Amino acid sequence: MLEKKEKVLVKKAAAEVEKAKEFAKGRNKRAAIQCLKRKRLYEQQIEQLGNFQLRIHDQMIMLEGAKATTETVDALRTGAAAMKAMQKATNIDDVDKTMDEINEQTENMKQIQEALSTPIGAAADFDEDELEAELEELEGAELEEQLLQPATTAPAAPVQVPAGRQPARPIPQKRTAEEDELAALQAEMAL
C-alpha cells in the first residue's frame, strides 16, 4: 500500500513540475512557485513514506531474527531433553562393566594373536642379529656392484637403508629358476 501511495505522489510531483513549467512559459511566476511548493510537499510525503517502509522492513527483519532465535532455543531444549533421557538410560556402572569386558576381550585377542604369531619349528631357531648382519652384507655387496658398473649417465646417489627397514620400493633383481619356483609355490599357498 505504501509503495502504491508513493508512486501516486511521484506522479503528482511530476505533474506539478510540468504545471510550473507551463506557468513559467506564460510568465505567471506566482502560480509556478505555488506548483513548486506543492511539489516539495509531495516530495516530503514521499520521503516520509520511504521512512515508513524502512521501519516496516526493519521490523520484519527483527521478527525473522526473533523467530530464528526461538526455533534455535526450542531445538536446544529438545536436544538437552533427549540427552538427559539417554543419560538416565545409561548407568555409569553399566558403562564401566562394558568397558572392562571390552578390555578383557581385547587382551584375550592380543594373547591369541601373539600365540599364533610365535614362530615354531625351524623358523623359531633363526637369530635376528644374524639375519640383520646378512641383510647389511647383501646391501653392501649390491652397493659395491653398483659402484663398479660403468656409468652411462650421471650416477644416482646411493640410498642408505637403515638395518631392519625395507626400502620404500624394492630394487628389481634378476630371478633365478629356484626363486621363480618359490614365488609360484607362495602364490599357490596364498590361494
C-alpha positions, 0 to 999 in steps of 0.5 A: 500500500505504501509503495502504491501511495508513493508512486501516486505522489511521484506522479503528482510531483511530476505533474506539478513540475510540468504545471510550473513549467507551463506557468513559467512559459506564460510568465505567471511566476506566482502560480509556478512557485505555488506548483513548486511548493506543492511539489516539495510537499509531495516530495516530503510525503514521499520521503516520509513514506520511504521512512515508513517502509524502512521501519516496516522492513526493519521490523520484519527483519527483527521478527525473522531474527526473533523467530530464528532465535526461538526455533534455535532455543526450542531445538536446544531444549529438545536436544538437552531433553533427549540427552538427559533421557539417554543419560538416565538410560545409561548407568555409569556402572553399566558403562564401566562393566562394558568397558572392562569386558571390552578390555578383557576381550581385547587382551584375550585377542592380543594373547591369541594373536601373539600365540599364533604369531610365535614362530615354531619349528625351524623358523623359531631357531633363526637369530635376528642379529644374524639375519640383520648382519646378512641383510647389511652384507647383501646391501653392501655387496649390491652397493659395491656392484653398483659402484663398479658398473660403468656409468652411462649417465650421471650416477644416482646417489646411493640410498642408505637403508637403515638395518631392519627397514625395507626400502620404500620400493624394492630394487628389481633383481634378476630371478633365478629358476629356484626363486621363480619356483618359490614365488609360484609355490607362495602364490599357490599357498596364498590361494 
